């Protein structure tokens, strides 16, 4: 797929909108998930995703197929999310919505209590991750939610593997402290 993506990106650089559509179909959910996990807001994640692919037409010529397109896109979305946070902190208020919607009418009382407890714990984790500094939050998002390797994260974030390891250690310490104090 790397070779195919590289060809499509060169076609996008030449203005081929069908190639852009193919890239969008392949990678938009991936970009959206990263933005959503980083920003915690569906609307902002959708805005970032849309803007990234609109701007891809002008950025396509900057893509060098040394790495997978997905790794390059991670780096672009990481930068956009960090800039989004810096530029408009009022947009980034914690909007924790329940991701684990449960139809309480189909559960007995014990199952309802378990679902509520699970929901509360997920909410606490999301809040704790949301409270991390931007680079720690992105490292956690890419590693723990998206399953990227340290090497892929270092490419996406534009830093060394050691820096990624350090970010993850600091983030996990902060998360443990936050979650254990609550």
Backbone as a chain_set.jsonl record, in Angstrom:
{"seq": "XXXXXXXXXXXXXXXXXXXXXXXXXXXXXXXXXXXXXXXXXXXXXXXXXXXXXXXXXXXXXXXXXXXXXXXXXXXXXXXXXXXXXXXXXXXXXXXXXXXXXXXXXXXXXXXXXXXXXXXXXXXXXXXXXXXXXXXXXXXXXXXXXXXXXXXXXXXXXXXXXXXXXXXXXXXXXXXXXXXXXX", "coords": {"N": [[0.824, -1.191, 0.0], [2.089, 1.183, 0.61], [3.551, 1.967, -1.679], [1.471, 2.361, -3.483], [0.075, 4.426, -2.162], [2.041, 6.404, -2.307], [2.139, 6.85, -5.064], [-0.469, 7.778, -5.466], [-0.328, 10.125, -3.94], [1.501, 11.607, -5.445], [-0.054, 11.991, -7.662], [-2.089, 13.536, -6.557], [-0.612, 15.811, -5.962], [-0.343, 16.754, -8.497], [-2.823, 17.666, -8.936], [-4.937, 15.862, -9.179], [-8.082, 15.052, -8.362], [-9.543, 12.732, -7.994], [-7.646, 10.955, -7.078], [-7.111, 12.163, -4.638], [-9.56, 11.718, -3.413], [-9.463, 8.93, -3.126], [-7.312, 8.687, -1.334], [-8.47, 10.007, 0.795], [-10.656, 8.29, 1.397], [-9.21, 6.05, 2.272], [-7.727, 6.962, 4.487], [-9.059, 8.852, 6.111], [-10.665, 8.139, 8.371], [-8.776, 7.225, 10.127], [-7.218, 9.553, 10.563], [-9.213, 11.146, 11.696], [-9.764, 9.678, 14.082], [-7.37, 9.993, 15.543], [-7.317, 12.789, 15.845], [-9.719, 13.132, 17.263], [-9.224, 11.698, 19.63], [-7.158, 13.188, 20.63], [-8.224, 15.795, 20.839], [-10.724, 15.407, 21.982], [-13.264, 16.032, 21.144], [-15.909, 15.719, 18.96], [-16.772, 17.466, 16.9], [-14.608, 19.286, 16.602], [-12.636, 17.447, 15.885], [-13.671, 16.548, 13.471], [-13.548, 18.934, 12.029], [-10.746, 19.372, 11.95], [-9.977, 17.096, 10.497], [-11.313, 17.481, 8.055], [-10.159, 19.945, 7.201], [-7.482, 19.178, 7.003], [-7.487, 17.368, 4.836], [-8.435, 19.013, 2.798], [-6.343, 20.847, 2.629], [-4.416, 19.118, 1.829], [-4.063, 19.002, -0.884], [-2.363, 21.126, -1.537], [-0.23, 20.436, 0.036], [0.655, 17.987, -0.79], [2.859, 17.774, -2.495], [4.939, 17.995, -0.745], [5.173, 15.613, 0.474], [7.28, 12.949, 1.015], [8.06, 9.754, 0.036], [9.46, 8.255, 2.083], [8.558, 7.188, 4.376], [5.609, 5.463, 5.531], [2.5, 6.671, 4.255], [0.543, 6.966, 6.187], [2.041, 7.42, 8.513], [3.185, 9.895, 7.92], [0.831, 11.383, 7.698], [-0.013, 11.192, 10.369], [1.901, 12.805, 11.582], [1.241, 15.283, 10.459], [-1.416, 15.612, 11.41], [-0.945, 15.586, 14.152], [0.568, 17.953, 14.47], [-1.373, 19.799, 13.601], [-3.348, 19.442, 15.555], [-1.997, 20.228, 17.888], [-1.482, 22.909, 17.217], [-4.125, 23.76, 16.974], [-4.998, 23.597, 19.587], [-3.327, 25.502, 20.781], [-4.087, 27.823, 19.436], [-6.788, 28.205, 19.958], [-7.865, 27.917, 22.813], [-10.311, 28.074, 24.124], [-12.018, 26.534, 22.597], [-11.402, 24.054, 23.341], [-12.506, 23.082, 25.684], [-13.241, 20.672, 28.129], [-15.295, 18.298, 26.855], [-16.674, 15.899, 27.738], [-18.329, 13.232, 26.647], [-20.505, 10.522, 26.969], [-19.141, 7.613, 25.746], [-19.762, 5.047, 25.836], [-22.565, 4.328, 25.387], [-25.405, 3.125, 26.936], [-28.22, 1.136, 26.781], [-30.351, 1.288, 29.153], [-32.757, 0.037, 29.633], [-32.643, -2.582, 28.79], [-31.065, -3.937, 30.525], [-30.461, -5.719, 33.599], [-30.638, -4.755, 37.098], [-28.101, -5.152, 38.363], [-26.386, -5.33, 36.123], [-26.79, -2.764, 35.119], [-25.61, -1.225, 37.159], [-22.95, -2.109, 36.955], [-22.383, -1.21, 34.342], [-22.637, 1.544, 34.715], [-20.523, 1.967, 36.511], [-18.329, 1.194, 34.924], [-18.589, 3.109, 32.933], [-18.126, 5.421, 34.437], [-15.431, 4.999, 35.176], [-14.211, 5.001, 32.616], [-14.751, 7.622, 31.885], [-13.233, 8.98, 33.83], [-10.647, 8.226, 33.067], [-10.552, 9.344, 30.478], [-10.779, 12.074, 31.156], [-8.434, 12.377, 32.664], [-6.456, 11.837, 30.725], [-7.049, 13.925, 28.985], [-6.178, 16.043, 30.51], [-3.448, 16.043, 30.348], [-0.27, 17.501, 29.308], [0.054, 18.77, 25.921], [1.979, 17.332, 24.196], [2.562, 15.016, 25.655], [0.021, 13.957, 25.83], [-0.502, 13.425, 23.12], [1.457, 11.483, 22.61], [0.587, 9.4, 24.293], [-1.917, 8.947, 23.14], [-1.221, 8.077, 20.531], [0.301, 5.793, 21.128], [-1.141, 4.161, 23.056], [-3.842, 4.194, 22.297], [-3.923, 4.116, 19.51], [-1.994, 2.263, 18.915], [0.589, 2.55, 17.817], [4.068, 1.991, 17.062], [7.08, 2.795, 18.919], [8.937, 3.865, 17.166], [7.311, 4.696, 15.007], [5.801, 6.623, 16.322], [7.798, 8.443, 16.994], [8.493, 9.365, 14.442], [6.029, 10.493, 13.67], [5.703, 12.519, 15.558], [7.956, 13.954, 15.255], [10.315, 13.692, 16.794], [12.916, 12.179, 18.831], [13.269, 8.64, 19.556], [13.919, 8.247, 22.235], [12.897, 10.581, 23.317], [10.183, 10.127, 22.944], [9.851, 7.909, 24.63], [10.413, 9.14, 27.076], [8.338, 11.063, 27.179], [6.133, 9.332, 27.359], [6.657, 8.0, 29.789], [6.543, 10.151, 31.631], [3.898, 10.927, 31.15], [2.446, 8.649, 31.914], [3.095, 8.498, 34.632], [1.879, 10.864, 35.515], [-0.781, 10.256, 34.881], [-1.25, 8.044, 36.571], [-0.973, 9.274, 39.049], [-3.066, 11.156, 38.958], [-5.326, 9.477, 38.573], [-5.179, 7.829, 40.828], [-5.547, 9.588, 42.873], [-8.128, 10.333, 42.771]], "CA": [[0.0, 0.0, 0.0], [2.975, 2.331, 0.653], [3.85, 2.376, -3.049], [0.22, 2.862, -4.033], [-0.165, 5.723, -1.544], [3.023, 7.349, -2.855], [1.676, 7.193, -6.416], [-1.659, 8.624, -5.309], [0.091, 11.454, -3.468], [2.09, 12.349, -6.565], [-1.181, 12.384, -8.51], [-2.752, 14.643, -5.852], [0.268, 16.967, -6.155], [-0.594, 17.242, -9.854], [-4.194, 18.174, -9.0], [-5.902, 14.786, -9.434], [-9.04, 15.002, -7.261], [-9.943, 11.338, -7.768], [-6.59, 10.386, -6.226], [-7.367, 12.721, -3.311], [-10.719, 11.006, -2.872], [-8.996, 7.607, -2.707], [-6.516, 8.899, -0.115], [-9.444, 10.352, 1.841], [-11.371, 7.059, 1.794], [-8.282, 5.164, 2.974], [-7.059, 7.485, 5.679], [-9.79, 9.873, 6.867], [-11.084, 7.642, 9.688], [-7.53, 7.153, 10.879], [-6.917, 10.936, 10.935], [-10.285, 11.573, 12.594], [-9.589, 9.037, 15.392], [-6.256, 10.642, 16.233], [-7.768, 14.138, 16.227], [-10.748, 13.02, 18.297], [-8.61, 11.282, 20.897], [-6.335, 14.292, 21.124], [-9.034, 16.963, 21.157], [-11.851, 15.014, 22.815], [-14.479, 16.691, 20.668], [-16.224, 15.223, 17.61], [-16.852, 18.572, 15.948], [-13.245, 19.761, 16.349], [-11.933, 16.386, 15.151], [-14.177, 16.579, 12.093], [-12.985, 20.139, 11.406], [-9.322, 19.113, 11.692], [-9.906, 16.1, 9.42], [-11.729, 18.135, 6.801], [-9.146, 20.936, 6.813], [-6.255, 18.479, 6.612], [-7.604, 16.817, 3.476], [-8.542, 20.136, 1.868], [-4.992, 21.38, 2.467], [-3.532, 18.081, 1.292], [-3.802, 19.314, -2.298], [-1.17, 21.968, -1.613], [0.855, 19.823, 0.798], [1.005, 16.683, -1.371], [4.202, 17.816, -3.082], [5.912, 17.915, 0.352], [5.258, 14.226, 0.933], [8.378, 12.13, 0.487], [7.681, 8.387, 0.404], [10.441, 7.548, 2.918], [7.769, 6.503, 5.405], [4.228, 5.239, 5.112], [1.663, 7.864, 4.227], [-0.149, 7.083, 7.473], [2.979, 8.038, 9.456], [3.259, 11.304, 7.523], [-0.444, 11.989, 8.087], [0.009, 11.336, 11.816], [2.69, 13.992, 11.917], [0.453, 16.462, 10.076], [-2.55, 15.767, 12.322], [-0.373, 15.952, 15.455], [0.878, 19.387, 14.416], [-2.628, 20.546, 13.53], [-4.022, 19.381, 16.857], [-1.247, 21.08, 18.82], [-1.76, 24.297, 16.826], [-5.541, 24.005, 17.269], [-5.061, 23.841, 21.033], [-2.654, 26.769, 21.083], [-4.793, 28.94, 18.81], [-8.153, 28.41, 20.436], [-8.09, 27.1, 23.999], [-11.732, 28.056, 24.501], [-12.689, 25.452, 21.866], [-10.96, 22.766, 23.833], [-13.049, 22.748, 26.995], [-13.546, 19.241, 28.208], [-16.661, 17.935, 26.495], [-16.693, 14.457, 27.91], [-19.624, 12.622, 26.388], [-20.434, 9.08, 27.202], [-18.864, 6.847, 24.541], [-20.309, 3.718, 26.032], [-23.998, 4.502, 25.602], [-26.02, 1.881, 27.36], [-29.675, 1.139, 26.827], [-30.617, 0.784, 30.499], [-33.988, -0.749, 29.7], [-32.405, -3.988, 28.462], [-30.165, -4.507, 31.514], [-31.008, -5.838, 34.951], [-30.08, -3.752, 38.003], [-26.672, -5.384, 38.553], [-25.72, -4.947, 34.874], [-26.843, -1.303, 35.044], [-24.599, -0.707, 38.085], [-21.643, -2.39, 36.345], [-22.235, -0.315, 33.197], [-22.399, 2.889, 35.257], [-19.175, 1.99, 37.071], [-17.424, 1.169, 33.766], [-18.725, 4.421, 32.305], [-17.453, 6.387, 35.311], [-13.985, 4.78, 35.044], [-13.801, 5.487, 31.283], [-14.795, 9.084, 31.961], [-12.082, 9.423, 34.614], [-9.453, 8.05, 32.239], [-10.592, 10.374, 29.42], [-10.469, 13.366, 31.783], [-7.021, 12.37, 33.034], [-5.681, 11.978, 29.485], [-7.305, 15.285, 28.48], [-5.462, 17.026, 31.33], [-2.009, 15.963, 30.093], [0.283, 18.471, 28.351], [-0.227, 18.331, 24.552], [2.877, 16.327, 23.617], [2.347, 13.77, 26.402], [-1.303, 13.475, 25.425], [-0.394, 12.855, 21.785], [2.241, 10.247, 22.708], [-0.311, 8.396, 24.863], [-2.941, 8.658, 22.134], [-0.641, 7.292, 19.445], [0.779, 4.497, 21.616], [-2.113, 3.331, 23.767], [-5.135, 4.122, 21.617], [-3.738, 3.783, 18.099], [-1.113, 1.109, 18.834], [1.795, 2.786, 17.024], [5.348, 1.646, 17.677], [7.853, 3.961, 19.333], [9.544, 4.426, 15.954], [6.258, 5.412, 14.277], [5.453, 7.819, 17.104], [8.885, 9.425, 16.861], [8.332, 9.985, 13.119], [4.808, 11.304, 13.661], [5.847, 13.686, 16.419], [9.172, 14.685, 14.892], [11.271, 13.683, 17.896], [13.649, 10.92, 18.94], [12.626, 7.537, 20.289], [14.127, 8.525, 23.658], [11.943, 11.63, 23.696], [8.882, 9.456, 23.036], [9.868, 7.12, 25.86], [10.339, 10.091, 28.184], [6.973, 11.603, 27.197], [5.221, 8.287, 27.84], [6.92, 7.779, 31.213], [5.975, 11.287, 32.369], [2.443, 10.88, 31.005], [1.906, 7.547, 32.724], [3.212, 8.913, 36.04], [0.825, 11.86, 35.761], [-2.077, 9.563, 34.851], [-1.357, 7.243, 37.794], [-1.188, 10.215, 40.152], [-4.413, 11.707, 38.806], [-6.343, 8.433, 38.754], [-5.118, 7.297, 42.19], [-5.959, 10.603, 43.845], [-9.553, 10.587, 42.612]], "C": [[0.873, 1.262, 0.0], [3.249, 2.869, -0.751], [2.613, 2.983, -3.701], [-0.108, 4.247, -3.474], [0.785, 6.782, -2.11], [2.603, 7.789, -4.258], [0.464, 8.119, -6.337], [-1.275, 10.027, -4.858], [0.733, 12.262, -4.584], [0.992, 12.806, -7.528], [-1.949, 13.552, -7.88], [-1.938, 15.921, -6.051], [0.079, 17.591, -7.536], [-2.039, 17.704, -10.033], [-5.269, 17.127, -9.264], [-6.827, 14.612, -8.227], [-9.551, 13.584, -6.993], [-8.915, 10.634, -6.879], [-6.769, 10.891, -4.788], [-8.534, 12.001, -2.643], [-10.319, 9.613, -2.381], [-8.188, 7.702, -1.411], [-7.473, 9.184, 1.052], [-10.167, 9.096, 2.329], [-10.48, 6.128, 2.613], [-7.89, 5.661, 4.355], [-7.881, 8.447, 6.542], [-10.232, 9.394, 8.245], [-9.902, 7.592, 10.654], [-7.173, 8.55, 11.418], [-7.948, 11.427, 11.954], [-10.088, 10.985, 13.997], [-8.475, 9.704, 16.189], [-6.686, 12.026, 16.715], [-8.793, 14.073, 17.355], [-10.133, 12.646, 19.64], [-7.77, 12.398, 21.487], [-7.198, 15.445, 21.607], [-10.238, 16.646, 22.035], [-13.178, 15.597, 22.385], [-14.722, 16.274, 19.222], [-16.196, 16.33, 16.563], [-15.455, 19.09, 15.589], [-12.454, 18.731, 15.545], [-12.375, 16.364, 13.689], [-13.616, 17.788, 11.347], [-11.52, 19.938, 11.034], [-9.183, 18.157, 10.505], [-10.233, 16.733, 8.079], [-10.641, 19.092, 6.31], [-7.86, 20.261, 6.345], [-6.348, 17.975, 5.173], [-7.823, 17.901, 2.427], [-7.148, 20.688, 1.577], [-4.017, 20.376, 1.849], [-3.177, 18.35, -0.17], [-2.53, 20.143, -2.421], [0.027, 21.358, -0.897], [1.37, 18.54, 0.154], [2.416, 16.675, -1.945], [5.29, 17.728, -2.009], [6.08, 16.493, 0.87], [6.388, 13.511, 0.219], [8.129, 10.709, 0.95], [8.752, 7.599, 1.158], [9.73, 6.732, 3.994], [6.374, 6.266, 4.84], [3.464, 6.549, 5.13], [0.964, 8.05, 5.566], [0.755, 7.734, 8.524], [3.1, 9.531, 9.175], [1.975, 12.03, 7.927], [-0.542, 12.162, 9.599], [0.75, 12.601, 12.208], [1.909, 15.267, 11.597], [-0.695, 16.67, 11.061], [-2.073, 16.131, 13.729], [-0.111, 17.453, 15.487], [-0.39, 20.23, 14.384], [-3.342, 20.576, 14.881], [-3.32, 20.269, 17.876], [-1.509, 22.548, 18.501], [-3.196, 24.696, 17.152], [-5.687, 24.358, 18.747], [-4.453, 25.193, 21.38], [-3.484, 27.954, 20.61], [-6.155, 29.217, 19.434], [-8.454, 27.563, 21.674], [-9.55, 27.048, 24.441], [-12.507, 26.967, 23.774], [-12.426, 24.102, 22.489], [-11.427, 22.447, 25.254], [-13.416, 21.275, 26.99], [-15.023, 19.009, 27.94], [-16.736, 16.421, 26.536], [-18.121, 13.956, 27.728], [-19.482, 11.129, 26.561], [-20.273, 8.337, 25.891], [-19.491, 5.459, 24.623], [-21.8, 3.832, 26.349], [-24.634, 3.145, 25.89], [-27.53, 2.06, 27.384], [-30.081, 0.466, 28.134], [-31.853, -0.099, 30.56], [-33.76, -2.218, 29.425], [-31.513, -4.676, 29.493], [-30.86, -4.667, 32.856], [-30.252, -4.856, 35.853], [-28.568, -3.907, 38.196], [-25.879, -4.98, 37.309], [-25.706, -3.431, 34.709], [-25.771, -0.689, 35.944], [-23.192, -0.932, 37.532], [-21.374, -1.446, 35.172], [-21.953, 1.11, 33.669], [-20.982, 3.013, 35.812], [-18.131, 2.023, 35.951], [-17.415, 2.536, 33.082], [-17.993, 5.488, 33.114], [-15.94, 6.252, 35.167], [-13.474, 5.281, 33.695], [-13.764, 7.009, 31.271], [-13.605, 9.639, 32.728], [-10.801, 9.316, 33.803], [-9.415, 9.117, 31.144], [-10.248, 11.75, 29.982], [-8.987, 13.455, 32.126], [-6.141, 12.546, 31.798], [-5.844, 13.391, 28.934], [-6.509, 16.333, 29.247], [-3.943, 17.015, 31.105], [-1.551, 17.114, 29.199], [0.158, 17.911, 26.926], [0.683, 17.23, 24.005], [2.756, 14.985, 24.345], [1.028, 13.134, 25.975], [-1.232, 12.809, 24.047], [0.39, 11.551, 21.83], [1.372, 9.117, 23.26], [-1.362, 7.983, 23.84], [-2.387, 7.74, 21.047], [-0.214, 5.896, 19.911], [-0.367, 3.625, 22.132], [-3.457, 3.206, 23.068], [-5.005, 3.698, 20.16], [-2.757, 2.631, 17.888], [0.135, 1.304, 17.986], [3.027, 2.36, 17.796], [6.052, 2.94, 18.092], [8.474, 4.649, 18.117], [8.513, 5.243, 15.168], [5.857, 6.694, 15.006], [6.541, 8.873, 16.952], [8.831, 10.115, 15.499], [7.141, 10.933, 13.116], [4.978, 12.594, 14.445], [7.115, 14.484, 16.13], [10.174, 14.78, 16.036], [11.943, 12.318, 17.951], [12.834, 9.87, 19.691], [12.748, 7.766, 21.793], [13.155, 9.598, 24.144], [10.54, 11.041, 23.847], [8.804, 8.663, 24.332], [9.709, 8.026, 27.079], [8.932, 10.684, 28.311], [5.995, 10.585, 27.776], [5.428, 7.996, 29.327], [6.301, 8.896, 32.038], [4.451, 11.265, 32.316], [1.845, 9.805, 31.897], [2.007, 7.85, 34.212], [2.095, 9.891, 36.394], [-0.555, 11.198, 35.792], [-2.287, 8.748, 36.123], [-1.677, 8.156, 38.986], [-2.629, 10.751, 40.119], [-5.471, 10.659, 39.125], [-6.343, 7.856, 40.171], [-5.557, 8.31, 43.237], [-7.47, 10.832, 43.824], [-10.438, 9.63, 43.248]], "O": [[0.468, 2.293, -0.537], [3.188, 4.076, -0.984], [2.702, 4.0, -4.389], [-0.519, 5.138, -4.217], [0.38, 7.917, -2.361], [2.7, 8.968, -4.596], [0.385, 9.118, -7.052], [-1.837, 11.01, -5.341], [0.533, 13.474, -4.664], [1.093, 13.873, -8.134], [-2.406, 14.451, -8.587], [-2.504, 16.989, -6.283], [0.306, 18.785, -7.729], [-2.443, 18.087, -11.131], [-6.411, 17.486, -9.548], [-6.411, 14.089, -7.194], [-9.951, 13.277, -5.87], [-9.274, 9.817, -6.031], [-6.598, 10.131, -3.835], [-8.492, 11.712, -1.447], [-10.788, 9.168, -1.334], [-8.364, 6.89, -0.503], [-7.297, 8.662, 2.153], [-10.277, 8.868, 3.534], [-10.954, 5.487, 3.551], [-7.739, 4.871, 5.287], [-7.424, 8.823, 7.622], [-10.181, 10.166, 9.203], [-10.035, 7.883, 11.843], [-6.863, 8.699, 12.6], [-7.591, 12.049, 12.955], [-10.226, 11.698, 14.991], [-8.629, 9.95, 17.385], [-6.444, 12.389, 17.866], [-8.74, 14.868, 18.293], [-10.488, 13.219, 20.67], [-7.68, 12.537, 22.706], [-6.938, 16.014, 22.667], [-10.725, 17.517, 22.756], [-14.12, 15.651, 23.176], [-13.859, 16.45, 18.362], [-15.66, 16.148, 15.47], [-15.152, 19.307, 14.416], [-11.697, 19.085, 14.641], [-11.559, 16.184, 12.786], [-13.253, 17.686, 10.175], [-11.101, 20.292, 9.932], [-8.365, 18.385, 9.613], [-9.518, 16.542, 7.095], [-10.252, 19.052, 5.142], [-7.222, 20.722, 5.398], [-5.413, 18.132, 4.388], [-7.433, 17.721, 1.273], [-6.81, 20.964, 0.425], [-2.93, 20.745, 1.404], [-2.104, 17.964, -0.632], [-1.709, 19.896, -3.305], [1.17, 21.714, -1.182], [2.437, 18.057, 0.532], [3.097, 15.652, -1.88], [6.439, 17.419, -2.323], [7.015, 16.203, 1.616], [6.448, 13.472, -1.01], [7.999, 10.474, 2.151], [8.936, 6.408, 0.905], [10.243, 5.714, 4.459], [6.014, 6.808, 3.795], [3.755, 7.435, 5.935], [0.81, 9.179, 6.03], [0.277, 8.521, 9.341], [3.116, 10.339, 10.104], [2.02, 13.151, 8.433], [-1.088, 13.159, 10.072], [0.293, 13.371, 13.053], [1.918, 16.218, 12.378], [-0.925, 17.796, 11.504], [-2.733, 16.906, 14.422], [-0.52, 18.142, 16.421], [-0.475, 21.256, 15.059], [-3.871, 21.608, 15.293], [-3.973, 20.982, 18.639], [-1.735, 23.348, 19.409], [-3.456, 25.829, 17.556], [-6.403, 25.292, 19.11], [-5.009, 25.94, 22.186], [-3.575, 28.97, 21.299], [-6.617, 30.358, 19.43], [-9.214, 26.597, 21.594], [-9.973, 26.076, 25.067], [-13.541, 26.515, 24.265], [-13.124, 23.126, 22.212], [-10.811, 21.636, 25.946], [-13.843, 20.719, 25.978], [-15.887, 19.46, 28.692], [-16.846, 15.755, 25.506], [-19.001, 14.223, 28.547], [-18.418, 10.564, 26.311], [-21.141, 8.405, 25.021], [-19.716, 4.796, 23.611], [-22.241, 3.477, 27.442], [-24.419, 2.165, 25.176], [-28.044, 3.028, 27.946], [-30.149, -0.76, 28.22], [-31.973, -0.916, 31.474], [-34.601, -3.041, 29.788], [-31.228, -5.866, 29.362], [-31.729, -3.873, 33.22], [-29.318, -4.197, 35.397], [-27.837, -2.917, 38.194], [-24.822, -4.36, 37.422], [-24.727, -2.869, 34.218], [-25.097, 0.26, 35.544], [-22.338, -0.05, 37.628], [-20.262, -0.939, 35.026], [-21.122, 1.804, 33.084], [-20.318, 4.03, 35.613], [-17.167, 2.785, 36.019], [-16.362, 3.048, 32.703], [-17.323, 6.353, 32.551], [-15.236, 7.255, 35.049], [-12.422, 5.916, 33.63], [-12.847, 7.61, 30.71], [-13.027, 10.651, 32.332], [-9.96, 10.214, 33.846], [-8.372, 9.726, 30.905], [-9.507, 12.509, 29.356], [-8.357, 14.489, 31.905], [-5.184, 13.321, 31.823], [-4.874, 13.987, 28.465], [-6.196, 17.393, 28.706], [-3.236, 17.882, 31.617], [-2.342, 17.648, 28.421], [0.158, 16.693, 26.748], [0.187, 16.278, 23.402], [2.84, 13.931, 23.714], [0.942, 11.921, 25.785], [-1.831, 11.755, 23.832], [0.019, 10.596, 21.148], [1.415, 7.998, 22.748], [-1.658, 6.797, 23.694], [-3.015, 6.743, 20.689], [-0.353, 4.926, 19.166], [-0.536, 2.488, 21.693], [-4.143, 2.198, 23.236], [-5.872, 3.001, 19.633], [-2.695, 2.074, 16.792], [0.691, 0.329, 17.481], [3.036, 2.366, 19.027], [5.67, 4.032, 17.673], [8.526, 5.877, 18.054], [8.808, 6.35, 14.717], [5.607, 7.722, 14.378], [6.246, 10.059, 16.799], [9.092, 11.314, 15.403], [7.238, 12.053, 12.614], [4.463, 13.64, 14.05], [7.322, 15.559, 16.693], [10.807, 15.817, 16.23], [11.58, 11.409, 17.204], [11.85, 10.179, 20.362], [11.804, 7.513, 22.542], [12.65, 9.52, 25.264], [9.799, 11.408, 24.759], [7.807, 8.737, 25.051], [8.958, 7.71, 28.002], [8.398, 10.795, 29.414], [5.133, 10.931, 28.584], [4.457, 7.768, 30.048], [5.616, 8.635, 33.027], [3.787, 11.549, 33.312], [0.837, 10.04, 32.563], [1.108, 7.5, 34.976], [1.449, 9.765, 37.434], [-1.395, 11.537, 36.626], [-3.379, 8.758, 36.692], [-2.534, 7.846, 39.813], [-3.311, 10.786, 41.143], [-6.412, 10.934, 39.87], [-7.39, 7.437, 40.666], [-5.899, 7.939, 44.36], [-8.026, 11.443, 44.737], [-11.659, 9.768, 43.164]]}, "num_chains": 1, "name": "protein.A"}
